[in-house]
Amino acid sequence: MDNRRQNKIGSLMNEALTEILSREGRNIYGVALVSITNVWVSSDLSIARFYFSVYNAENKKVVMQSLEESKANLKRAMVPKIRNLRKMPEIEFFLDETLDQAAKIEELFKKIHEEDDKIKSENS
């Protein structure tokens, strides 16, 4: 399968789901802010994996569960927005924790710099 086709379908699905979540997201998962970070489409176009980040939520797993429970309705809402497919791919959701990990690493670097500054000031 042509990789360009996968990327095009992934991009269309990303746009469609982003639009749907911007209108209906509050009904699905409440006040959390959900951002789709990546869409991967299998070579046979049978599976689409949505990777998303969650902000402004106490428990990200609850948002994930809400999306999973709404999967059929979301897929149904995407069908009219993506017309050039014979069959709509099955959708899967994955929590993208890249930004959380980057924040943790940044915090570790900050602590290291603070400790270095403290040691330098004590030795001076």
N, C-alpha and C positions, 0 to 999 in steps of 0.2 A: 504494500500500500504506500502511496506517495505521502511522505512526511508533511508536505505542504498542505495536503488535504486534511490531515489530522490537526495541524496547527490552525487551519481556517475554521474547522468545525469547533475546535476548542475555544477559539476566540469568539465565535458566534454564541456558543453556549455560555461563556463567561459574561458577555454583554446581556444575554437574555436573563440569566439568573440574577445578575446584579440589579437589573431593572425590577425584577419581580421582588427581590428582597428589599429594595428601597421603598416599594409601595406596601408590601405585605409583611415585612420582617417583624414589625412590632406585634402583629397578631401571632406570629410563630414563636418568637423567642424573647419578647419583651423589649426592654430598653437597651439591651446590649447592642454594640456596634459590631457588625460582622463585615469583614472585608475579604473578598476572594483574592488569594495571592497567586494561585496557579490552577490551571486546568490541564490535565493529561488525558488524552484520548487514545484508546488502544488502536492498533494498526487495522483491525477489522471493524472499527467504529462501533463495537458492541458495548464498551464500557467507557464512561467518562468519570474521572476522579477529580473532585473539587477540593482544593486545599484552601483553608480559610483561617484567618486570624480573628480573635474575639477581643474586644476592648469593652471597658465599662461593664464588666460582669464579674460577680463574685465567684461563680462556678462555671467554668467553660464547658465542663462535661454536660451540664444541663442544657446549654445551648446546642451542643452536639446532638444530644438525645432529641431535642425538639426538631432539629433539622431532619434527623433520621425518621421521626414519626411523620413528618410532612413531606417525605421524599416523593410519594406518589402524586400528591397534589402539585408539588413543584415541577415534577416531570411533565405532568399534564398541562401546566401553564406555559411551559417552554415550547411545547409542540407547535403552536401557531407562529411562534417567533422564528423558528428554524424550519423553513419549508423545503430545503433542498436535500432532505434525508428521507429514505424509504422507511427506516425504522429508527426511532429515538433510542439512543444508547441508555443502558442502565446507569444510574448515577450513584456515586459513592462519595461520602464526605470524610475528610481527614483534617484533623486539627493541625495547623501549621504553627509550631512553637518556635520558629526561627527568631522572631523578634524578642520573645521572652528570654531565649538563650543569649541573645546579643546583649540584652539589658543586664543579665546576670554577669556576663563576662566584663561588661563595662563597669559594673559595681566592684568586681574583684580588682580590676586595674586601678580604680579610684582608691580602694583600701591600700593597695600596694604603694601607690604614690604618697598617700597620707602617712603610712608607716615610714617610708623613705625620708619624707620631710621631717618627721618627728626624730628619727635617728640623726639626721644631719644637724638639726637644731640642738640636740643634746650633746653632740660631739664638738660643736662650735664654742 
